[in-house]
Amino acid sequence: MPNAREYVADLAARGQYHFVAAEMRQSLGVSPVAAKLALLRLAKQGLVASPARGFYVILPPEYRQLGCLPAEQFIPALMERLGLTYYAGLLSAAQYHGAAHHRPQEFQVVVAKNRRAITCGAVRVAFVARKRIADVPVQSFNTPRGTLRVSTIEATAVDLVGYERHVGGLDQVATILAELAEHIDPERLVMAAKTAPVSWAQRLGYLLEHVGAAACAASLKAYVQETAKDMTPLLLGAPHARAPQQNEWRLYVNADVEAEA
């Protein structure tokens, strides 16, 4: 009968770097108390970490100083275990699409309902709730431990505008959009925009034009002019009654936006 350390080593040898405590307990034929003590010992030795209750990751030597696997290497397995639809989004998705202007301090995961953040060693995962998450276009990226669902570049652009407070404000959004713009498909952008409130498309189109990417915003403009019934402020929560109006995007321009060079 293997012990806990041998159990973990065997999983890693087979390329599996996550497990649940109940599976280990069943495999070893030990009591819940004995399993808990064994996992505590392994954690103290830096061999495993637990980003969520009952869910453990195995730490290869290169990640022991980090105190956890990188988020992209365990989030797919954790979300599958929890039965949650998810995608890596916002700043984390932007990195996958080549916008590395600022490395995010936390891994951002979009889910259907709010969840508490995860802290595992030096790794932090923040969750953002998104309506109609199942409709958002995603693609798969390979990681050393499998595949990760990531919002498409067009869906990422839409979300960055919709959740600008989660990414550092409109200046940061404009900076990232300037980096992503040459790879955005105008028609796919409209499809992604249709999964969100039309006010997000109004802000996004204006910002794309603002950073010199009017070509990829042309189809979006037609969608906005056909769909948007109300004016919306560029910056939510800021005064806009006397702000200049941008009628093509049905927008109150109540903020000065400057993308970083």
Backbone as CSV, one residue per row, in Angstrom:
resi,resn,N_x,N_y,N_z,CA_x,CA_y,CA_z,C_x,C_y,C_z
1,MET,0.851,-1.200,0.000,0.000,0.000,0.000,0.888,1.252,0.000
2,PRO,0.769,2.127,-1.003,1.623,3.316,-1.045,1.249,4.302,0.056
3,ASN,2.222,5.147,0.439,1.909,6.235,1.362,1.554,7.488,0.565
4,ALA,1.228,8.578,1.269,0.764,9.791,0.589,1.825,10.355,-0.351
5,ARG,3.075,10.339,0.080,4.152,10.882,-0.770,4.299,10.067,-2.045
6,GLU,4.211,8.751,-1.916,4.320,7.891,-3.089,3.115,8.074,-4.020
7,TYR,1.944,8.282,-3.425,0.729,8.511,-4.203,0.892,9.757,-5.083
8,VAL,1.391,10.836,-4.474,1.588,12.094,-5.201,2.657,11.934,-6.278
9,ALA,3.738,11.253,-5.943,4.814,11.038,-6.917,4.325,10.222,-8.105
10,ASP,3.460,9.243,-7.843,2.933,8.411,-8.921,2.034,9.222,-9.848
11,LEU,1.189,10.087,-9.278,0.339,10.950,-10.110,1.196,11.832,-11.017
12,ALA,2.215,12.473,-10.428,3.081,13.367,-11.202,3.806,12.596,-12.306
13,ALA,4.221,11.380,-12.008,4.918,10.568,-13.009,4.009,10.271,-14.200
14,ARG,2.690,10.246,-13.954,1.717,10.002,-15.019,1.214,11.296,-15.648
15,GLY,1.823,12.418,-15.245,1.462,13.700,-15.845,0.222,14.349,-15.272
16,GLN,-0.236,13.872,-14.108,-1.413,14.470,-13.464,-0.949,15.289,-12.261
17,TYR,-1.251,16.584,-12.279,-0.730,17.472,-11.241,-1.824,18.052,-10.351
18,HIS,-2.933,17.381,-10.283,-3.996,17.807,-9.372,-4.772,16.570,-8.910
19,PHE,-5.373,16.666,-7.752,-6.188,15.572,-7.221,-7.084,16.130,-6.122
20,VAL,-8.073,15.364,-5.736,-8.921,15.765,-4.614,-8.614,14.855,-3.436
21,ALA,-8.759,15.402,-2.244,-8.381,14.679,-1.030,-9.134,13.353,-0.905
22,ALA,-10.404,13.346,-1.295,-11.207,12.125,-1.164,-10.653,10.997,-2.037
23,GLU,-10.130,11.362,-3.228,-9.541,10.343,-4.102,-8.304,9.739,-3.455
24,MET,-7.468,10.585,-2.867,-6.263,10.079,-2.215,-6.626,9.179,-1.040
25,ARG,-7.582,9.624,-0.253,-7.984,8.851,0.922,-8.488,7.462,0.506
26,GLN,-9.274,7.433,-0.555,-9.812,6.162,-1.035,-8.701,5.263,-1.564
27,SER,-7.771,5.854,-2.303,-6.677,5.061,-2.874,-5.772,4.475,-1.795
28,LEU,-5.547,5.273,-0.732,-4.639,4.820,0.329,-5.349,3.988,1.386
29,GLY,-6.684,4.037,1.390,-7.446,3.273,2.383,-7.229,3.763,3.800
30,VAL,-7.147,5.096,3.971,-6.903,5.670,5.303,-8.108,6.499,5.739
31,SER,-8.127,6.865,7.004,-9.221,7.662,7.549,-9.096,9.119,7.099
32,PRO,-10.185,9.892,7.171,-10.114,11.312,6.840,-9.067,12.059,7.668
33,VAL,-8.946,11.710,8.939,-7.976,12.392,9.802,-6.551,12.075,9.346
34,ALA,-6.300,10.808,9.050,-4.961,10.411,8.604,-4.615,11.080,7.270
35,ALA,-5.593,11.155,6.380,-5.349,11.798,5.088,-5.046,13.280,5.268
36,LYS,-5.794,13.934,6.158,-5.581,15.360,6.401,-4.182,15.621,6.951
37,LEU,-3.749,14.790,7.883,-2.410,14.946,8.461,-1.328,14.719,7.406
38,ALA,-1.555,13.721,6.550,-0.575,13.430,5.501,-0.463,14.600,4.523
39,LEU,-1.608,15.205,4.173,-1.598,16.337,3.247,-0.947,17.563,3.884
40,LEU,-1.155,17.747,5.168,-0.491,18.850,5.870,1.017,18.686,5.834
41,ARG,1.483,17.458,6.024,2.929,17.198,5.969,3.476,17.487,4.573
42,LEU,2.750,17.030,3.550,3.200,17.264,2.174,3.225,18.755,1.854
43,ALA,2.235,19.494,2.358,2.192,20.935,2.121,3.370,21.630,2.803
44,LYS,3.696,21.216,4.029,4.839,21.807,4.742,6.152,21.527,4.025
45,GLN,6.220,20.403,3.356,7.423,20.048,2.605,7.467,20.711,1.228
46,GLY,6.408,21.465,0.891,6.369,22.160,-0.391,6.069,21.257,-1.569
47,LEU,5.457,20.111,-1.300,5.174,19.150,-2.375,3.778,19.325,-2.955
48,VAL,2.844,19.838,-2.155,1.485,20.084,-2.646,1.006,21.435,-2.117
49,ALA,-0.041,21.951,-2.728,-0.719,23.165,-2.255,-2.198,22.995,-2.541
50,SER,-3.020,23.781,-1.844,-4.465,23.640,-1.993,-5.102,24.983,-2.352
51,PRO,-5.403,25.216,-3.644,-6.056,26.466,-4.028,-7.543,26.523,-3.700
52,ALA,-8.156,25.380,-3.415,-9.572,25.336,-3.058,-9.799,24.145,-2.130
53,ARG,-10.822,24.255,-1.312,-11.056,23.219,-0.296,-11.183,21.834,-0.934
54,GLY,-10.351,20.919,-0.459,-10.390,19.538,-0.930,-9.696,19.305,-2.262
55,PHE,-9.210,20.372,-2.892,-8.567,20.281,-4.205,-7.089,20.616,-4.046
56,TYR,-6.231,19.733,-4.519,-4.784,19.903,-4.322,-4.046,19.894,-5.655
57,VAL,-2.963,20.643,-5.690,-2.062,20.613,-6.845,-0.704,20.120,-6.391
58,ILE,-0.024,19.445,-7.279,1.312,18.906,-7.007,2.338,19.890,-7.547
59,LEU,3.335,20.205,-6.732,4.301,21.227,-7.109,5.610,20.610,-7.588
60,PRO,5.911,20.742,-8.888,7.242,20.350,-9.348,8.274,21.323,-8.776
61,PRO,9.537,20.943,-8.747,10.557,21.797,-8.109,10.561,23.240,-8.598
62,GLU,10.280,23.462,-9.895,10.375,24.824,-10.425,9.290,25.757,-9.886
63,TYR,8.250,25.200,-9.257,7.165,26.046,-8.744,7.071,26.051,-7.219
64,ARG,8.033,25.422,-6.557,7.932,25.353,-5.087,8.135,26.714,-4.440
65,GLN,8.963,27.545,-5.026,9.139,28.884,-4.481,7.869,29.715,-4.670
66,LEU,7.147,29.481,-5.759,5.875,30.157,-6.006,4.809,29.712,-5.009
67,GLY,4.941,28.491,-4.510,3.987,27.985,-3.515,2.696,27.474,-4.108
68,CYS,2.633,27.336,-5.431,1.430,26.863,-6.109,1.788,26.627,-7.566
69,LEU,0.940,25.911,-8.270,1.062,25.908,-9.721,0.575,27.263,-10.239
70,PRO,1.095,27.746,-11.369,0.497,28.938,-11.980,-0.988,28.694,-12.239
71,ALA,-1.787,29.749,-12.153,-3.243,29.598,-12.213,-3.711,28.893,-13.479
72,GLU,-3.089,29.235,-14.625,-3.567,28.646,-15.876,-3.368,27.136,-15.915
73,GLN,-2.535,26.601,-15.012,-2.280,25.171,-15.001,-3.230,24.388,-14.094
74,PHE,-4.005,25.086,-13.239,-4.970,24.342,-12.413,-6.409,24.818,-12.569
75,ILE,-6.623,26.015,-13.092,-7.989,26.535,-13.212,-8.884,25.615,-14.057
76,PRO,-8.429,25.107,-15.217,-9.324,24.222,-15.975,-9.797,23.018,-15.172
77,ALA,-8.892,22.376,-14.444,-9.276,21.202,-13.648,-10.197,21.591,-12.495
78,LEU,-9.919,22.723,-11.851,-10.758,23.160,-10.736,-12.156,23.515,-11.231
79,MET,-12.255,24.233,-12.337,-13.569,24.603,-12.861,-14.367,23.370,-13.283
80,GLU,-13.664,22.377,-13.847,-14.340,21.126,-14.213,-14.863,20.413,-12.969
81,ARG,-14.043,20.379,-11.933,-14.476,19.739,-10.682,-15.686,20.447,-10.088
82,LEU,-15.734,21.774,-10.198,-16.847,22.543,-9.636,-18.046,22.607,-10.579
83,GLY,-17.867,22.130,-11.807,-18.960,22.151,-12.773,-19.314,23.543,-13.254
84,LEU,-18.303,24.419,-13.384,-18.542,25.816,-13.735,-18.049,26.138,-15.143
85,THR,-18.883,26.859,-15.891,-18.437,27.430,-17.157,-17.534,28.622,-16.839
86,TYR,-16.429,28.734,-17.539,-15.456,29.791,-17.231,-14.699,30.152,-18.501
87,TYR,-14.005,31.259,-18.436,-12.917,31.530,-19.386,-11.939,32.503,-18.742
88,ALA,-10.682,32.393,-19.104,-9.703,33.398,-18.696,-10.005,34.653,-19.501
89,GLY,-10.109,35.791,-18.813,-10.527,37.000,-19.500,-9.721,38.218,-19.108
90,LEU,-10.172,39.372,-19.619,-9.624,40.676,-19.275,-8.106,40.718,-19.475
91,LEU,-7.352,41.154,-18.467,-5.903,41.305,-18.639,-5.220,39.966,-18.924
92,SER,-5.725,38.899,-18.309,-5.110,37.584,-18.529,-5.316,37.143,-19.973
93,ALA,-6.522,37.362,-20.504,-6.783,37.012,-21.900,-5.955,37.896,-22.834
94,ALA,-5.870,39.189,-22.507,-5.109,40.105,-23.352,-3.663,39.640,-23.508
95,GLN,-3.101,39.088,-22.428,-1.734,38.565,-22.522,-1.637,37.431,-23.531
96,TYR,-2.628,36.538,-23.515,-2.613,35.425,-24.469,-2.721,35.919,-25.903
97,HIS,-3.334,37.077,-26.079,-3.491,37.629,-27.432,-2.383,38.614,-27.792
98,GLY,-1.334,38.669,-26.971,-0.151,39.426,-27.345,-0.020,40.813,-26.759
99,ALA,-0.945,41.210,-25.888,-0.840,42.530,-25.247,-0.172,42.356,-23.896
100,ALA,1.108,42.576,-23.849,1.855,42.344,-22.614,2.350,43.661,-22.021
101,HIS,1.563,44.714,-22.230,2.002,46.038,-21.774,2.215,46.065,-20.261
102,HIS,1.275,45.476,-19.533,1.402,45.377,-18.074,1.080,43.946,-17.672
103,ARG,1.969,43.334,-16.947,1.698,41.974,-16.476,0.711,42.048,-15.320
104,PRO,-0.453,41.379,-15.440,-1.445,41.463,-14.357,-0.928,40.824,-13.075
105,GLN,-1.297,41.415,-11.944,-0.870,40.880,-10.654,-1.724,39.706,-10.218
106,GLU,-2.849,39.502,-10.897,-3.724,38.387,-10.567,-4.232,37.776,-11.857
107,PHE,-4.567,36.517,-11.804,-5.121,35.825,-12.961,-6.626,36.047,-12.936
108,GLN,-7.182,36.553,-14.039,-8.591,36.945,-14.046,-9.431,35.907,-14.790
109,VAL,-10.415,35.366,-14.064,-11.285,34.316,-14.591,-12.725,34.821,-14.572
110,VAL,-13.404,34.674,-15.685,-14.798,35.098,-15.799,-15.705,33.887,-15.598
111,VAL,-16.690,34.037,-14.721,-17.641,32.972,-14.400,-19.050,33.575,-14.392
112,ALA,-20.062,32.728,-14.203,-21.440,33.211,-14.270,-21.864,33.966,-13.018
113,LYS,-21.317,33.599,-11.863,-21.693,34.243,-10.606,-20.439,34.598,-9.818
114,ASN,-20.562,35.590,-8.980,-19.417,36.030,-8.187,-18.871,34.900,-7.326
115,ARG,-17.556,34.833,-7.228,-16.877,33.872,-6.359,-15.758,34.598,-5.619
116,ARG,-15.424,34.075,-4.470,-14.320,34.659,-3.715,-13.001,34.385,-4.422
117,ALA,-12.092,35.339,-4.303,-10.769,35.189,-4.920,-10.030,34.018,-4.297
118,ILE,-9.096,33.476,-5.037,-8.241,32.386,-4.573,-6.845,32.932,-4.334
119,THR,-6.292,32.605,-3.184,-4.878,32.880,-2.926,-4.206,31.559,-2.605
120,CYS,-3.182,31.227,-3.386,-2.471,29.963,-3.217,-0.991,30.267,-3.372
121,GLY,-0.260,30.303,-2.256,1.126,30.738,-2.318,1.170,32.165,-2.828
122,ALA,1.990,32.406,-3.840,2.082,33.747,-4.424,1.108,33.942,-5.587
123,VAL,0.251,32.964,-5.832,-0.697,33.013,-6.947,-2.043,33.530,-6.457
124,ARG,-2.589,34.506,-7.179,-3.917,35.026,-6.850,-4.811,34.932,-8.085
125,VAL,-6.018,34.423,-7.872,-7.008,34.318,-8.943,-8.215,35.159,-8.551
126,ALA,-8.596,36.097,-9.415,-9.769,36.931,-9.188,-10.872,36.489,-10.146
127,PHE,-12.101,36.456,-9.640,-13.239,36.042,-10.457,-14.117,37.250,-10.767
128,VAL,-14.607,37.303,-11.991,-15.497,38.375,-12.441,-16.767,37.716,-12.963
129,ALA,-17.930,38.197,-12.508,-19.200,37.620,-12.944,-19.638,38.244,-14.263
130,ARG,-20.112,37.402,-15.184,-20.510,37.862,-16.519,-21.823,37.204,-16.910
131,LYS,-22.825,38.007,-17.246,-24.063,37.457,-17.765,-23.827,36.883,-19.157
132,ARG,-24.657,35.923,-19.522,-24.597,35.287,-20.848,-23.209,34.705,-21.133
133,ILE,-22.578,34.174,-20.117,-21.197,33.683,-20.277,-21.109,32.577,-21.322
134,ALA,-22.161,31.766,-21.429,-22.120,30.652,-22.385,-22.116,31.139,-23.829
135,ASP,-22.540,32.394,-24.058,-22.584,32.944,-25.419,-21.273,33.613,-25.834
136,VAL,-20.382,33.850,-24.882,-19.154,34.596,-25.177,-18.199,33.718,-25.992
137,PRO,-17.705,34.201,-27.120,-16.773,33.410,-27.934,-15.454,33.155,-27.195
138,VAL,-15.015,31.901,-27.199,-13.758,31.525,-26.531,-12.924,30.674,-27.473
139,GLN,-11.657,30.540,-27.133,-10.772,29.624,-27.837,-9.877,28.938,-26.820
140,SER,-9.231,27.866,-27.244,-8.389,27.095,-26.330,-6.918,27.408,-26.562
141,PHE,-6.183,27.544,-25.463,-4.732,27.694,-25.510,-4.110,26.538,-24.734
142,ASN,-3.013,26.019,-25.245,-2.320,24.934,-24.553,-1.497,25.475,-23.392
143,THR,-1.498,24.739,-22.280,-0.624,25.017,-21.140,0.184,23.752,-20.877
144,PRO,1.199,23.812,-20.013,1.960,22.593,-19.707,1.114,21.487,-19.077
145,ARG,-0.085,21.811,-18.582,-0.927,20.800,-17.916,-2.242,20.554,-18.635
146,GLY,-2.384,21.026,-19.883,-3.638,20.803,-20.592,-4.036,22.019,-21.408
147,THR,-5.346,22.285,-21.510,-5.834,23.411,-22.291,-6.646,24.354,-21.424
148,LEU,-6.604,25.614,-21.779,-7.264,26.681,-21.034,-8.236,27.402,-21.953
149,ARG,-9.455,27.630,-21.472,-10.440,28.409,-22.229,-10.140,29.900,-22.040
150,VAL,-10.022,30.618,-23.142,-9.694,32.051,-23.112,-10.667,32.779,-24.034
151,SER,-11.151,33.936,-23.620,-12.020,34.713,-24.504,-11.259,35.068,-25.775
152,THR,-11.957,35.065,-26.907,-11.312,35.447,-28.172,-10.839,36.891,-28.071
153,ILE,-10.009,37.285,-29.006,-9.481,38.647,-28.964,-10.613,39.676,-29.039
154,GLU,-11.652,39.373,-29.837,-12.773,40.302,-29.957,-13.590,40.340,-28.665
155,ALA,-13.850,39.178,-28.073,-14.599,39.142,-26.815,-13.803,39.792,-25.688
156,THR,-12.489,39.651,-25.740,-11.628,40.301,-24.748,-11.753,41.813,-24.840
157,ALA,-11.754,42.338,-26.064,-11.905,43.785,-26.256,-13.226,44.278,-25.665
158,VAL,-14.292,43.539,-25.898,-15.607,43.909,-25.359,-15.575,43.913,-23.833
159,ASP,-15.015,42.859,-23.244,-14.980,42.754,-21.782,-14.104,43.831,-21.147
160,LEU,-13.003,44.170,-21.785,-12.117,45.197,-21.223,-12.870,46.503,-21.009
161,VAL,-13.730,46.842,-21.958,-14.524,48.066,-21.839,-15.614,47.896,-20.789
162,GLY,-16.259,46.738,-20.780,-17.341,46.513,-19.829,-16.878,46.456,-18.388
163,TYR,-15.639,46.021,-18.178,-15.106,45.873,-16.813,-13.867,46.740,-16.623
164,GLU,-13.930,47.978,-17.112,-12.731,48.826,-17.095,-12.175,49.032,-15.690
165,ARG,-13.019,48.970,-14.672,-12.516,49.156,-13.305,-11.691,47.969,-12.827
166,HIS,-11.873,46.829,-13.464,-11.104,45.638,-13.087,-9.735,45.607,-13.765
167,VAL,-9.516,46.519,-14.699,-8.258,46.457,-15.458,-7.433,47.737,-15.334
168,GLY,-7.855,48.654,-14.466,-7.024,49.830,-14.214,-7.500,51.112,-14.859
169,GLY,-8.736,51.110,-15.414,-9.283,52.347,-15.951,-9.197,52.459,-17.463
170,LEU,-9.803,53.524,-17.984,-9.926,53.690,-19.434,-8.581,53.892,-20.130
171,ASP,-7.625,54.542,-19.481,-6.308,54.704,-20.101,-5.678,53.336,-20.365
172,GLN,-5.801,52.464,-19.379,-5.257,51.107,-19.541,-6.012,50.348,-20.630
173,VAL,-7.334,50.494,-20.658,-8.129,49.840,-21.703,-7.678,50.318,-23.079
174,ALA,-7.527,51.630,-23.240,-7.110,52.180,-24.533,-5.729,51.669,-24.933
175,THR,-4.830,51.580,-23.973,-3.475,51.087,-24.247,-3.516,49.661,-24.785
176,ILE,-4.321,48.817,-24.146,-4.414,47.413,-24.577,-5.117,47.302,-25.920
177,LEU,-6.182,48.079,-26.111,-6.886,48.038,-27.394,-5.953,48.436,-28.537
178,ALA,-5.078,49.410,-28.304,-4.128,49.822,-29.341,-3.205,48.664,-29.721
179,GLU,-2.864,47.822,-28.726,-1.996,46.670,-29.004,-2.740,45.549,-29.718
180,LEU,-4.021,45.385,-29.392,-4.796,44.284,-29.953,-5.400,44.597,-31.318
181,ALA,-5.605,45.875,-31.613,-6.477,46.294,-32.714,-6.142,45.650,-34.055
182,GLU,-4.856,45.528,-34.401,-4.514,45.038,-35.736,-4.926,43.586,-35.947
183,HIS,-5.233,42.876,-34.864,-5.616,41.466,-34.982,-7.123,41.254,-34.792
184,ILE,-7.870,42.320,-34.566,-9.306,42.191,-34.337,-10.042,42.085,-35.663
185,ASP,-10.933,41.112,-35.771,-11.762,40.940,-36.952,-13.052,41.749,-36.759
186,PRO,-13.356,42.706,-37.649,-14.508,43.587,-37.443,-15.844,42.849,-37.300
187,GLU,-16.059,41.809,-38.113,-17.338,41.090,-38.041,-17.444,40.264,-36.768
188,ARG,-16.343,39.640,-36.375,-16.355,38.878,-35.121,-16.512,39.803,-33.922
189,LEU,-16.049,41.034,-34.071,-16.205,42.004,-32.999,-17.682,42.299,-32.763
190,VAL,-18.442,42.441,-33.843,-19.885,42.671,-33.701,-20.549,41.469,-33.040
191,MET,-20.164,40.272,-33.439,-20.739,39.066,-32.828,-20.458,39.024,-31.337
192,ALA,-19.230,39.375,-30.944,-18.877,39.398,-29.518,-19.661,40.490,-28.796
193,ALA,-19.819,41.650,-29.447,-20.539,42.764,-28.820,-21.990,42.409,-28.540
194,LYS,-22.568,41.542,-29.350,-23.977,41.165,-29.166,-24.215,40.326,-27.923
195,THR,-23.157,39.851,-27.288,-23.304,39.087,-26.037,-23.302,40.003,-24.817
196,ALA,-23.188,41.320,-25.028,-23.052,42.279,-23.924,-24.023,43.435,-24.137
197,PRO,-24.207,44.278,-23.125,-25.051,45.467,-23.308,-24.522,46.333,-24.449
198,VAL,-25.428,46.965,-25.193,-25.004,47.777,-26.340,-24.153,48.960,-25.892
199,SER,-24.314,49.403,-24.652,-23.493,50.518,-24.162,-22.006,50.165,-24.162
200,TRP,-21.682,48.866,-23.994,-20.279,48.460,-24.063,-19.742,48.679,-25.478
201,ALA,-20.573,48.366,-26.479,-20.158,48.556,-27.875,-19.979,50.041,-28.186
202,GLN,-20.838,50.892,-27.593,-20.709,52.333,-27.814,-19.352,52.831,-27.320
203,ARG,-18.966,52.422,-26.125,-17.684,52.852,-25.558,-16.518,52.239,-26.333
204,LEU,-16.648,50.964,-26.660,-15.560,50.263,-27.354,-15.281,50.894,-28.710
205,GLY,-16.332,51.173,-29.471,-16.131,51.757,-30.784,-15.443,53.106,-30.713
206,TYR,-15.878,53.916,-29.773,-15.251,55.231,-29.602,-13.770,55.073,-29.260
207,LEU,-13.458,54.168,-28.342,-12.062,53.989,-27.921,-11.204,53.443,-29.060
208,LEU,-11.757,52.549,-29.861,-10.989,52.039,-31.003,-10.663,53.162,-31.972
209,GLU,-11.632,54.009,-32.258,-11.349,55.151,-33.123,-10.318,56.069,-32.470
210,HIS,-10.442,56.226,-31.159,-9.551,57.122,-30.423,-8.091,56.677,-30.524
211,VAL,-7.862,55.350,-30.613,-6.480,54.852,-30.692,-6.064,54.578,-32.137
212,GLY,-6.834,55.090,-33.089,-6.437,54.976,-34.488,-6.826,53.683,-35.161
213,ALA,-7.822,52.991,-34.624,-8.245,51.707,-35.198,-9.663,51.796,-35.738
214,ALA,-9.947,52.870,-36.473,-11.301,53.090,-36.978,-11.757,51.966,-37.913
215,ALA,-10.824,51.366,-38.649,-11.198,50.333,-39.623,-11.861,49.141,-38.948
216,CYS,-11.334,48.731,-37.794,-11.916,47.555,-37.155,-13.177,47.900,-36.368
217,ALA,-13.490,49.205,-36.275,-14.701,49.628,-35.567,-15.853,49.942,-36.509
218,ALA,-15.623,49.871,-37.821,-16.649,50.300,-38.783,-17.924,49.471,-38.683
219,SER,-17.787,48.150,-38.636,-18.972,47.290,-38.526,-19.665,47.491,-37.187
220,LEU,-18.878,47.738,-36.171,-19.440,47.978,-34.847,-20.266,49.264,-34.851
221,LYS,-19.823,50.264,-35.597,-20.559,51.535,-35.665,-21.941,51.312,-36.265
222,ALA,-22.002,50.514,-37.323,-23.296,50.220,-37.936,-24.225,49.526,-36.945
223,TYR,-23.675,48.596,-36.175,-24.467,47.881,-35.150,-24.967,48.847,-34.087
224,VAL,-24.116,49.744,-33.626,-24.501,50.705,-32.593,-25.585,51.641,-33.112
225,GLN,-25.405,52.149,-34.317,-26.374,53.105,-34.846,-27.732,52.457,-35.096
226,GLU,-27.729,51.170,-35.323,-28.976,50.440,-35.536,-29.637,50.038,-34.222
227,THR,-28.816,49.844,-33.167,-29.310,49.220,-31.934,-29.431,50.170,-30.759
228,ALA,-28.470,51.083,-30.599,-28.430,51.930,-29.395,-29.545,52.971,-29.428
229,LYS,-30.376,52.962,-28.422,-31.476,53.924,-28.341,-31.126,55.110,-27.443
230,ASP,-30.177,54.906,-26.522,-29.871,55.933,-25.527,-28.416,56.364,-25.618
231,MET,-28.174,57.612,-25.246,-26.815,58.086,-25.042,-26.255,57.422,-23.776
232,THR,-24.954,57.198,-23.761,-24.319,56.609,-22.578,-23.018,57.351,-22.294
233,PRO,-22.630,57.476,-21.034,-21.353,58.140,-20.747,-20.171,57.230,-21.044
234,LEU,-19.097,57.823,-21.480,-17.870,57.060,-21.700,-17.366,56.488,-20.386
235,LEU,-17.374,57.303,-19.336,-16.908,56.867,-18.023,-18.100,56.793,-17.078
236,LEU,-18.443,55.595,-16.665,-19.568,55.417,-15.750,-19.255,56.034,-14.393
237,GLY,-20.272,56.599,-13.775,-20.103,57.136,-12.430,-19.515,58.524,-12.374
238,ALA,-19.206,59.117,-13.525,-18.652,60.476,-13.568,-19.707,61.408,-14.156
239,PRO,-19.698,62.683,-13.780,-20.679,63.624,-14.324,-20.616,63.683,-15.850
240,HIS,-21.773,63.775,-16.489,-21.755,63.811,-17.942,-22.790,64.762,-18.556
241,ALA,-23.577,65.421,-17.716,-24.658,66.265,-18.234,-24.133,67.344,-19.176
242,ARG,-22.954,67.901,-18.879,-22.390,68.968,-19.708,-21.238,68.485,-20.588
243,ALA,-21.067,67.180,-20.676,-19.950,66.630,-21.454,-20.237,66.754,-22.952
244,PRO,-19.189,66.884,-23.759,-19.375,66.887,-25.212,-20.037,65.585,-25.666
245,GLN,-20.824,65.678,-26.729,-21.504,64.496,-27.243,-20.849,64.005,-28.524
246,GLN,-20.714,62.688,-28.618,-20.203,62.056,-29.836,-21.398,61.281,-30.410
247,ASN,-22.074,61.881,-31.382,-23.361,61.345,-31.806,-23.266,60.054,-32.604
248,GLU,-22.155,59.841,-33.322,-22.030,58.602,-34.089,-22.052,57.380,-33.182
249,TRP,-21.474,57.533,-31.977,-21.451,56.437,-31.016,-22.492,56.639,-29.908
250,ARG,-23.291,57.688,-30.018,-24.311,58.021,-29.011,-23.667,58.029,-27.616
251,LEU,-22.657,58.881,-27.473,-21.809,58.842,-26.288,-21.590,60.237,-25.713
252,TYR,-21.631,60.336,-24.406,-21.150,61.526,-23.701,-19.667,61.332,-23.429
253,VAL,-18.833,62.174,-23.982,-17.384,62.018,-23.788,-17.008,62.777,-22.517
254,ASN,-17.188,62.114,-21.385,-17.009,62.762,-20.074,-15.693,62.370,-19.415
255,ALA,-14.700,61.977,-20.226,-13.374,61.635,-19.693,-12.344,61.842,-20.786
256,ASP,-11.169,62.276,-20.385,-10.018,62.347,-21.288,-9.278,61.021,-21.211
257,VAL,-9.077,60.384,-22.339,-8.431,59.073,-22.374,-7.111,59.179,-23.110
258,GLU,-6.065,58.634,-22.513,-4.744,58.677,-23.125,-4.104,57.304,-23.055
259,ALA,-3.898,56.699,-24.211,-3.208,55.414,-24.267,-1.709,55.638,-24.095
260,GLU,-1.049,54.724,-23.385,0.399,54.817,-23.230,1.077,54.453,-24.540
261,ALA,2.167,55.115,-24.815,2.922,54.828,-26.045,3.614,53.478,-25.926
